[in-house]
Amino acid sequence: MTVLPLIFVFYALLLLDAGFVLMTGCVLLANNVPCLKVLLKYGKTLQKGDLNARLNRVLGQLYVPKSFFKHFYVLDLIFCSANIYILKYGFKEYLQLEDTGEVIPRYSAISKHQFQILASMMFLQSSRRVYECFYVSTFSNTAKIHVSHYLVGCYFYLGVNLEPLLCYLLGHNSGNIDAVNREKWPLLEFFAIVLFSFASIDQYENHLYLSHLVKYNVPRQRLFRYLSCPHYLDEILIYLSCFLVLRTPESFLVFAWTLVNLSCSANQSYQFYTQKSEDLKQRTNYWRILPFLY
């Protein structure tokens, strides 16, 4: 059995927070510095000219197939399953948390009830995405993503599952009133579950539609009539629902990262579609990802 000072859990959460803040800052930087924008491009938005860009020559054209997206959701499913195992069978046989007397802030602590809801939602999400990646989505043999994008994705799915586990450990058997009181939000949690269900179903339908579309054609059905990337909006709503369940700084940083990253990706898709379709470029009711806003 491993004995771990409880303060280590708090430090691990701080390190996780720093990682999400750093990733969000890097995306904003890359999106606003012309020579770095190529690092954010993938799939249809990554053109041959981008591959020959000066920055890519310096980096040695470090690209992997876009089909490696599958790895993200396989990892996500593994981590989600581990969380569910911990919830069902506990962790006392392998890990003992020792309170060494340090004053530890408990603002990130969550209850078992919250962890159960979040773990169930993420397990459903990861299971659906694994199914979609292998049986619904089609990946072009020539589509690529930058290796930095790939590594960030792996970190994200590790962090998004490690975060609630550490928050649960921080509040586990601590008698922390804040963690217990978080259970007294039934209407908010019900709304979060409904939002998660709606966004998940809509995202599946959007991915199914895209899979039947001729590759790189402009999508014009469903919410694609008004948004370039409604499936990205669904993803944002999914992580918003996770934040509404946990209501911790860590879950907000996950939501913020998702919002920033997918907004930048949606902007690239918007530019790609409007370049291919003059009527979309002229329309005032066609947005990137957030209706009436962006």
N, C-alpha and C positions, 0 to 999 in steps of 0.2 A: 504494500500500500504506500502511495506517495502522500506525504504530508506537505501541504502548500499553505504558506501564510496568506491570509485573506487579502492583505494589501497588494499581493501580486496580481490578484484578479482586477483590482482597481487600476493598477499600472498597465495591465494588458488592455483594458478598455481605453485608457488614455492613448496608448500606442495605436489602437485601432482607429480612434477618432482622428489622430494625426494623419493616418494613412488616407482616410476619406477626404480630409481637408486638402491634403497635398494633391490627390487625384483630381479633385474638383478644380483646384487652382491651375493645375497643368492643362486641363481641358480648356478652361477660359483663356489661358495664355496662348495655347496652340490655335484656338479659334480666332484670336485677334492679331496674331503675328503671321503675316502672309507666308513666309518661308516654312512655317511649322504646320500650316493647315493640312498639308499632304498627309501628316501622321494621323489625322482624324478620318481620312477618306478610306472607304472600303467598298467592295462589291461594285455596284453600278457607278458609284461616284468616283471611283479610282480609275482614271484614264491612263492611256499609254504615256502621255506627256508627263503625268505625275511621277511615273516610275523612273523617268529619266531626269527628274528634278535634281538640282545640285545637292540638296540635303540628302536625298536617297543615295546618291553616289557616295557621299561621305559615310553614310550608315551601312553601306554594303547591300542595299536593297533587301532588308530583313523583313521578308513577307512570308506568311504561311497561308495555306488555302482557307478560304472563307468557311469551308465545311468544318473547320476546327471549332466553329461555334458549338457544335455538338458536345465538345468537351466541357463547355461551361455548365450545361444542364445535367450532364452525367455527374460531374463533381457536385453540383447543387443537390442532386437527388441523394448522393452518398452522404453528404453533410446533414441534410434534412433527416435522413433515416437514422443517423447517429444521434441526433437530438431527440427523436421520438423514442429511440432505445433508452436513452438516459432518463427520459420522462417516465417510461414504463418500469424500468428495472433499477433506476437510481444509479448512483456513482460511488456510494460509500465503500464498496469493496475495492475500489481502485484509487480513490482520492479522499483525503480528509483535509478539510479547510480549518486552519488554526488561526484563531483570533489572538494576535500577539499584543493587543492593547492599543495599536495605533488608531488615531481618529480617522475614520474612512468616510468620506462623503457618500451618502446613499441615494443621491438623486437619480442614479441610473438603475437602481434595484427594481426588479419586477417580481410579481408573484408567480406561483406555479400555474395559476389559472390563465394569466396572460401568456405565459410560455406555451401552454397547451394550445391555445387558440392560434398563436403565431406559427408554431411548428406544424400544425395541421394545415394551415393556409399555404405555407411554403412547400410542404410535401405535395399538396395538390398542384401547385404551380409548377414545381420542378418535374413532376410526373407527366403533366400535360406537355410541357416544353420538350421533354425527351421524346415523347410520342410524335410531336409535330416535327422535330428535327429529323427523325428517322423515317417517318411515314407520310408526312404532309409536305414539308418544305423541300424545294429542289435547289441545289447549290451548283452553280456553274463551275466547270472545271478550270476556268480561267480567273474566276473571282478570288480576290486575295484580301487579307487584312494584315496590317503591320504587326510585327511581333510585340511591340509595346502595347497595342490594343489588346492582343491576346493575353499578355501577362496581367494587364489591368483587370480584364474580365475574370481571370482565375482568382485574383485577389478579391475582387468584389464578391464572388459567390462563396469564398471562404469567409470573408468578413460578415456578410449578411446573415450567415448561420452561426458564426462564432459570437457575434454581438449579443443575441438574446440569451445564449447559453451563459456567457459571462455575467450578464445582468441578472440572470436567475441565480447563479452561484453567489452573487453579491448580496442578494436578498434572502438566500436560503437559510432558514432557521435563525435568522438574525433578529427577529422580532421587530423588524423595521416597519413602522406604521405606514410610511408612504407606500411601500410595496403592497401592504394589505389594502390600503384605501384605494389603490388603483382598480381593485375589483368592483368598486362601487360606481361603475360607469356602464351599466347594462345597455342603455340606449345608444351610447356612442359605439360600443362594441358591436351591437346589432347592426348599426349603420355601416360600420367598417366591413362586416361580413357580407352584407348586401352589396356594398360597393365592390368588394373583391370579387364576388360571384359574377356581377354584371360585367366588370372589366375583363375577367377571365374568359367568359363566354364570347364577348365581343372580339377579344383578341384572337381567339381560335377561329372565329368566322372570318376575320380579316386575313389571317394567315392562310386559311383555306382558299379564299378568293385569290390571293396573290399567287398561290401555287398553281392555279389554273390559268393565270394570265401569261400571255406570251412574254418571254423574258425581256425585261427593261422597257416594255410598253407602259404608257401612262395609265395608271389605274383610275377608273371613273365611276365605279359602283360604290354602294354603301356610303360611309362617311368620307371615302376618298374623293367624292365630288366636292367636298369643302375643305378637306385637310390633306396635306401631302402624306402624312404619316399617322393615321388614327390608331394604328397598332402600337405606336410609341406612346400615344396618349393613354392607351389602356395600361401600358407598363407603368406609367407614372401614377395612375390611379391605384394600381395594385400596391405599389410601395407607399402611397399615401394611406391606404387602408392599414398597412402594417404599422405605420407611425401612429395611427389613431388607436390601435390596440396597445402598443407598448408605451407611447408618450414619453420617450426618453431622448436625451441629446443624441445618442448613437443612432436611433431610428430616424431622427430628423436629418442627420447627416447622410444617411443612406438615401432618404427621399430627395434631399437636395442634390446629391450626386446624380441620381437618376434623372431628375428634372433638367439639370444643366447638360449632362452628357447627351441625352436624347434630343434636347432642343437643338444642340449643335448639329447632331446627325440629321435631324429633320430639316434643318436649314439647307444642308447639302442636297438632300433629296428634292426639296422645293426648287432649288436652283436647277437641278437636273431636269425636273419635269417641266418647268416653265421655259427652259431653253428648247425643249422638244415640242412644246405646244404653245403657240402664240396666243390662243384664246385664254389659257390659264394665266398667262402673264398679264393680260388686260383685265382680268376679273378682280373685283374688290372683295368678293366673298370667298376667296380661296386663301387659306392660312397654312402655316407650316405645321403647327402641332396643337396650339391652344386657340380654340374658336374665339373670334373677336379681339384677341390679344396679340397673338404672334403666329 
